[in-house]
Amino acid sequence: MPYTAQHKLKTRNRIVECARMLFNRHGYEGVTIDMVMSRAKLTRGGFYNHFTSKEDLFAAAVSSFLMGRGARWRAEAGVDASRPAPVMAERMIASYLSNEHLGDIDGQCPLIALPSDVARANAEVQAGYARLLEAMVGLFQGSLKSTSKAARQKALAVAALCVGGMVLARTLPSSALATETREAARVQARRLISV
């Protein structure tokens, strides 16, 4: 008897989530289809029922973050993107640049975990990455309650501070410089949101 559409979707989502965590830990080149399927407790042959290639899976893993792990992470931080307000932006900044986010390698946002891999990936992967960045920028711009070019530039700068601060901190995870960088990014991002 064939599997139901719901079972197939649930299995696909499990593969995507396992892959997302592995890509965060090992990068695109460091992950094999066998690793993903083993972590998902499935056979390699089942992979091709859901994806055409590893890069297809990579695109799905990057795209899944916004409404998957990212949604849980925002809820835990008290960030409600449907209520644009400075407090939501401040919560996002504080949580994004936190020790907890830095230490949660499996749960990290692809914006900080995978930038070099995405830069070398196909257009579909890059489009998923761009959607994540646009969502972050949208949250920050919404908190400024303006659609002006100046508000968009502030929102882009805040996103760049958050992502850049975490990329640098991830590169030097246990150093005073990493802590100092994240703190400087947090202070400047909050300043831009409150102006």
Buried (B, 14 or more C-beta within 10 A) or exposed (E): EEEEEEEEEEBBBBBBBBBBBBBBBEEBEEBEBEBBBBBBEBEEEEBEEBBEEBBBBBBBBBBBBBEBBBEEBBEEBEBBBEEBEBBBBBBBBBBBBBEEBBEBBEBBBBBBBBBEBBEEBEEBBBEBBEBBBEBBBBBBBBBBEEEEEEBBEBBBBBBBBBBBBBBBBBEEEEEEEBBEBBEBBBEBBBEBBEE
